[in-house]
């Protein structure tokens, strides 16, 4: 018996209602009955007990219309829930009981974004079905052959596990239940590949569960469904959100309890402290307290203007300048490039972007020095951690322009002005994902009192160094007096 299951059977009962512990509960319309009582009765026979809020959440998830189909069968079940609450226990045991009880073989897909998460879920479920009261319903040992993780029941039901990052989930048909774990990392494209698998099912159910997404997460599926639920725009979806107050102090144990209905009677203080220690403050607010970021009213760079500047290929015939920036935590180093043309237009792109923990920083000085003879300018902002490269660049004969605070305001303004005028080009977002991510998450910070501004970011876990590096490259191209004496035709 696993530790988590044993703890659940011995902890004191919790009879709180779902509405007492969840911040938002948005029910689908036309719930007439629920399949939960049978599930709970079978679970009890298997030695599994649920808390009060879990029972009510289970009733909602398995809510059915008068026709006997799941009330959330079209819009799906969407659960925003922080870590260390026990969502895998609730959803996992519920699915196992459904497999045992089903009159026909159920086919279940359980997917996570990361292989590690999928593996951990599979291990938990394997421990669950080894219990004597459940193992008699299982057809042999769980299967792990050829990377296929699967639990098969004697009645033909089966639960298959896999990671979306490895392509798991595509090509299946007649799937009765799909569980999208880590739903905060789920794109519409991935969903389009997997949802058709349920089209031929008799009574399909789709469950999305995850933590509030980081700004850098491809979270359009999760975020859109939350928005629709809170606006009341989806009558066939169940949405439940567990979260602390938006202004919560991350050290406040009372707020831990608001966000996590399993704290402290099932999830102890040590577990929360360990998570808090290993996550940054922004990440802990999302993953430990379930708090969603406030929607950004507007991007610093208009997405439409940025899209309008996209080209498939950089044009030759200009002169090259480079900008260098490093993230505040010094984890990544970016080299931006700008090719300036005779007609006053320019092209910017991310020339290099490397993890400093793996590659260090010395490579950047060598990279720049190799290209220096054909380069018009190399720029580093005076406030950037990349200033650490200044001595190494100078020792290689590279003359670096150090950008001032006023220069930053001028440079950022030039980016916006040129995008608006249609004179600044860049490669597609697919070709430059790090730059695209920086642009989509860039806000502004005021510089002085004259209305000047610099780039800022939406959270501590966002890296805008690719954008800053390209901005510095553009700045250098416009203010340098250096002429490399030959036109640069290729930007390496």
N, C-alpha and C positions, 0 to 999 in steps of 0.2 A: 504494500500500500504506500502510495507516495505521501510525502510530508504535507503537501497542500490539501489533499483529500482528507487525511487524518485530522488535520487542524480544523477543517470545516465541520466535521462531525462532532467535535468536542467543544467548540466555542459556544458561548452563551447565545440563545436565540435573539434575533433582531427582528422586531415586528413593525418596523417603520414602513410607511407607505411609500410608494414610488414618488408620489407628488411631494413628499416631505424631503426627499434626498436629491431629486433631479431638478435642475434649473429650468429646463424646458421639457414638456411632454406634449407632443403634437400627435394626436391619434388619427388614423385613417377613418373615413366615414363608413357607416353601415356595418359596424361590428355587431354581430348578433350572438355569437358564441365563441368558444376558444378551445383549442386542442390541448391546452396546458394541463387540466386536471389529470388526464390519462398519463401525460408525461411525468408529472410530479408523483403520481401513485407508483409508476414503474421505477422511478428513481428511488423512492423510499424503500421499495423491495430490494434495491441494489445498495442500500445503505447510504444514500445521498440525501442530504437535507439542504434546503434553501432558506435564505433570509427572506423577510417579508417583502423588501423592495425587489428582490430577485424574482419572487413568485409573481408579483404584479407586472414586472417587465416581461416575464415569460408569457403571462396571459395576453399581454399586448402583442408580443411578437407572433404568437400563434392565433391571434384573433381572426375569426372567419365571418364571412357574410352569411346570410340565410341560405345561400346556395352551397355552402360548405367550402368555398375557396378562400384562400388567405386574403384578408382585407388589404394587406400591404403587398399583395402579390404583384402589382404592377409598379408602383413607385419604390418598393423595397423597404427594408428595415434599416434605418440609419442611426447609429449610436456613436456619439462623441463622448469619449470616456478616457480619463487619464490612466496612466500606468499604475500597476499594483492594486487594482480594484478586484480583479478576478474575473474579467470578461471571458477568458478562455474556459474557465471552470463552468460558468453559466451556459455559454453557447455550446461548448463542447459536450457537456453532459446532456444538454437538451437534444442535440443532434444524435447522440448515441441512443437515447431513449426512443427517438423517432424511428431510427433504423431498426431497433428491436421490435417496436410495435407495428410497423408498417405491414399492411396486408399484401403489398407488392414490393419488389426490390427497389429501394431508394438508391439513387446515385447522387453522391454529394462531392462537390469540389471545395476544398479549403485552400485558398491561396493567400500568401503574404507577398509583399514586395521583395523582401530579402530572404535569402536561403537560410540564414541563421534563425530568423523568426519562424519560418516554416518548420525547420528541424526541431525547434524547441516545442512547438505545438504538437508535432507528431510524437515526440517523446512523452509529453504529458498524456496524450490520448492512449498511447501504448500502456502506460502505467495504469490508466483508468480501466482498460479492457482486460488487464490481467487480474483484476479483482475477481474473487471466486464467484460472486453473484452475477457478474457480467460475462465472464469468460465462457460460460456455457452457451452464450448466444453467438460467440465468435467462432468463425471457421478457421481454426489453426492460428499460427503466429502471424502478427503483422508482417506484411511483405515489404522488403527493402531492395529487391533485386533490380539491378540496372538503374539505380537511382529512383525507382518508382516506390513511393511510400504509400501504402494502402492498407486499410483495415477492412476485412470482408466478414460479413455475418452469415450465419447458417441459412437465413432466409433469402440470401442473395444480395442484400443491401451492402453497399460499400462506400467508404469515405476515402477519397484520394487527396494527397497533400503535395504542394509544390510551390515554387517561388516564381512570381511573374517575371523577375529579372532573368530567369532562365527560359522564358517562353512557355511556362506551364499554363494550361487552361485553354489553349487553342485547339480546335479540332474535335472537341467532344460534342456529343449530341444527347438529347433526352436527359439532361441533368435536372434533378428535382430541386436541389438546394445548392446555392453558391454562396460561399462566405468569403468576402473580401476583407481580410485582415490588413492592417496598415493602410486603410482606405484613404488616408491623407496623402498617399503617394500612388495615385491612380488616375491615369489620363483617360480622356474620352476615347482615344484610339485603342487603348488596351481594353476598355469596356466594350467597344464595338466588336472586338475579336472574340469576346467571351460570352456576352449576353445571349446571342443567338442559340447557344447550347441549351437554353431552357425552353425554347419555343415549342418543342414537342412534348414537354412534360405535362402531366395531368394537372398538377397544382403546384407550380413552382414558387419558390421563396428565395429572395436574394437579400443577404445581410451585408451591410457595409459597417465596419467598425474601425475606429482609429482615434488618434489624438488630434487636437488642433494643429493644422499644418504650419510649418515654417514658411516664411515668404518665398524661399527658394524651392519649396516642394511643388511638383506638378499636381496640384490639388483641385483642379477644376471640377471634377466629379463630386468630391466631398463638399467643397465650398458651395457649389451651386445648389446641391440638395439641401444643405442647411439654410441657405438664403430662401429657397422656395418654401421650406417648411415654416420658417419664422414669419414669412409674408402671408402665409395661408394660401399659397398658390398650388398646393398639391394635396388633393383629397384622398389619394390612394397610397400615401406614404406614412410610415411611423417614424417620427424623429424624437429621440431622447438624448438630452445633453446633461452631463454631470460636470459642474465647474464651480470654482471658487468665485468670489466677488472680483470684479475687474480691477479694483484698487487694492486687492488683498496684499498683505505683507507676507512674503514667501516664508518667513520664519514663524508665522502665526499658526499654532497647532489647531486652533479653532477653524481656520480656513482650510487646513488639511482635511478636517472632518467634513466640511461643507462640500469639498470637491470629491472626496473619496469615502463612500458609505461603508467601506470595509475597514476604515481607520477609526479607532485603534484596536477594535476587538478581533479583527482577522489579520489586518496588515499592521504590523507593529511600527513604532517610531523609528527603530533602527533601519528598517527597509526604506522609509521615506528619506531619512537623513543620508543614507547611502546613495540614493538616487539624486538627491539635491547636491551632494558633494561631487558627483560625476557629471552633472549637467551645468551649463551656464545658466545665469539667472533667467534669461529669456526662454531658454529651452525648458527649464523647470516650471515656469509659469504655464507653458503649453502642456508639457508631458506629465508634470507632477500635479498641477492644479487645474488642468483642463481649460485654461483661459484662452479664448480666441483673440487674436490680434484685432485691433480696431481697423476697419476698412480704410485704406488710404483714399482720401477724397480725390486726389489727382496725382499723377506721376510728374516728377520733375521734367521728364522728357515725354512729350505726347506720343503715345504708341502709334498713332496714325502717321505722324511726321516721321518717326523712326522707320516705320514700314515703307513709307514713300521713298526713303533714301536707299533702299536695298538694291544691290546689283548682283548679278551672278558671278561676275569676274571683275577684278580690279583692272582699270585701264593703265596702259603703259605711258611713259612720256613725262613723268613728273620727277620731282626731287624729294628725297626721303628724309624725314626726321623721326626720332624715337623719343618716347617718354617712358620712364620707369617708376613703378609704384609697388609698395608692399602692403599687405593687409596689416591692420593695427596689431594683431596678435603674432605677426611675422611668420605666419604659416604658409603664405603663398606669395610669389613674386611675379609681377606682370610686366611685360614689355609691350607698349603700344606703339604703333607705327602710323605715320601720316605721310601720304604722298600728295604734295602740292603741285598743281598744274599752272601753266602760264596764264590761263583765263580766270584765275581766282577761285577755282573749285578745288576740292580736296577729297581724298579717300582715306578713311581711318580703318584700322583693323588691329586685332590682338595678334601680335607677332609671336609671342611666347608666353606661356603661363605654366609655372611649375610649383610643385609642393616643396617648400624649403626644408621640410623634415627629411625628405628623401634625397633631394638634389643639392641642398645648401644654397649659397648665393654667389659663390665665386664664378660659376658658369656664366652669369649675366655679364660680368666685366669682360670675359673672354669673347662672349657673343657680340657685344657692342664694339669692342676693339677691332674685331675682324672686319666689321662693316664701316668703321669710322672714316676711312679715306673717301668713301662715297656718300657720306652722311652730312646733311646740312646742320642738324642740331640734335643734341641729347639733353633732355630736360628732366630734372627731379624736383619735386616740390620740397621746400625747406622744412615742412612739417612731416614729411613722409619718413617712415622707418627705412625706406630705401636709401636715405642719405648715408647709411653705413657703407654703401658701395663707392662713395665719392673718392676716398684715397686709392682704392684699387683701380678705378677708372682713370684717375689722374696719372697713376704710375704707368699706365699703358698708353699715355699720350692723348687720351680723350678729354676734350674740353667740355665740361658739363655746365649747362646753364641752370642755376638754382632759382627756382620760381619763388616769387614773393607772395605774401598774402593778397596784395592788390592784383598780382598777376593771376592768381587763382580765380578771383572774381571775373577778371577780363576773359580768361580762358573758357570758363563755364558759360558765360554769356555768349561767347563766339560760337560755341557748339549749338546752342539753341537758335541763334540768329541764322546760322548757315543752314540748319535743318529747315527752318521756316522758309528761307529763301530758295531751298532746293539745290544748294550748292555743295552739300556734304553727302558723301556716299559711304556705304559700308557693305560688307558681305551679309548673306542671309543669317537669321538667327540659328538655323540648323548648322551652318558652317562655323559659327562663332558662339557656341552656347554659353561660355563664361561671360563674354561681353554682353550678350543678350540678357542674361540673368541680372547682371549689374545694372543695365539700363532700365529694366522693368521694375527694379526695386530701389531705384535712386530717388531720394527726396532732396530737398535743399536746406542749407543752413545759412543764416545771414552773415555777411562779412562787413563789419563796420556799420555805419549809419547812412550810407549813400544808396542803399538798395542793392548792392552787389551781393552775390551769393556763391557758395561752393556746394559741391555734391555732399550729400549725407546718405545714410542708409536706413532701412526700415527696422532693422534689428541687429543685435550683436553677432548673430550667426550668418549675416549677409556680408559678402566680400564685393566691394565696388572698386577694388584696385584695377581691374581691367578697364573700366570706364575712366578712372583717374589717369591711368597711363596713356590712354588714347587722347585724352584731353590735353595732357602735357605735351604729347607729340604734336598736336595741332597748334598749341601755343608756340612751341619752338619753331615750327615751320613759318609762322607769321612774323616773328620778331627777330629771327636770326639774320645776321649779316654775312654769315659764312657761305661761300659758294664752293661746292666740292669740285668745281671746274668741269664737271661732266654730268650729263643728265643720267639719272638712275632709272633703268628700265625694268628692273626686277626687284621686288621686295622679298627677301628670303625669309 
